[in-house]
Amino acid sequence: MKPIIELTPQQIDRAIEGLSPEEKLRLTEKLEKETLSLRWRQILRAIDVRLKKSPLSTREALEEIKAYRQEKRNAH
C-alpha cells in the first residue's frame, strides 16, 4: 500500500515551483496521461450536449468535415 501524503493546493504550488524544467515536463506528461480518459469523457459529454441542443444533419456534418479538411490543407 502506498503512503498517502495530504497537501494543500498552496503546498503543491510551492513544490512545483521548486522543480526543474525537466521535472515539470515529466510531471505534466504524467498528469496528461493519467487524466486522458477524464478529458475525453468531458469532450464527448460536451459534444453530446451540443448535439442535443442543435443536432446536425448528415449533410451539415459532411460540410463541416469538408471545411475542416480544407482549412487544414490551406494551413500547410
C-alpha positions in Angstrom: 0.0 0.0 0.0 1.3 3.4 -1.0 1.6 6.0 1.8 -0.8 8.9 1.4 0.5 12.5 2.0 -2.1 15.2 2.3 -1.0 18.5 0.9 -2.8 21.8 0.4 -3.0 23.4 -3.0 -0.6 26.0 -1.8 1.9 23.4 -0.8 1.6 21.7 -4.1 2.2 25.0 -5.9 5.3 25.7 -3.9 6.6 22.1 -4.6 6.1 22.6 -8.3 7.9 25.9 -8.3 10.9 24.2 -6.9 11.1 21.7 -9.7 13.5 22.0 -12.6 12.0 22.5 -16.1 12.7 18.8 -16.9 10.9 17.7 -13.8 8.0 19.9 -14.6 7.8 18.4 -18.0 7.8 14.9 -16.6 5.0 15.9 -14.1 3.0 17.4 -16.9 3.3 14.3 -19.1 2.3 12.1 -16.2 -0.8 14.2 -15.4 -1.8 14.3 -19.0 -1.5 10.5 -19.2 -3.5 10.0 -16.0 -6.3 12.4 -16.9 -6.7 11.4 -20.6 -9.8 9.3 -20.1 -11.4 12.0 -18.0 -10.6 14.7 -20.6 -12.1 12.5 -23.4 -15.3 11.9 -21.4 -15.6 15.7 -20.9 -15.1 16.3 -24.6 -17.7 13.6 -25.6 -20.1 15.0 -23.0 -19.8 18.5 -24.4 -20.4 17.1 -27.9 -23.4 15.2 -26.7 -24.9 18.3 -25.1 -24.2 20.4 -28.2 -25.9 17.8 -30.5 -28.9 17.6 -28.2 -29.3 21.4 -28.4 -28.8 21.7 -32.1 -28.4 18.4 -33.9 -26.5 18.3 -37.2 -27.9 16.7 -40.3 -25.7 14.3 -42.2 -25.3 17.0 -44.9 -24.2 19.6 -42.3 -21.8 17.2 -40.7 -20.2 16.4 -44.1 -19.9 20.2 -44.9 -18.2 20.7 -41.5 -15.7 17.9 -42.2 -15.1 19.3 -45.7 -14.5 22.8 -44.4 -12.1 21.4 -41.7 -10.1 19.4 -44.2 -9.8 22.4 -46.5 -8.7 24.6 -43.6 -6.0 22.0 -42.7 -4.8 21.8 -46.3 -4.6 25.6 -46.5 -2.6 25.8 -43.3 0.2 23.7 -44.8 
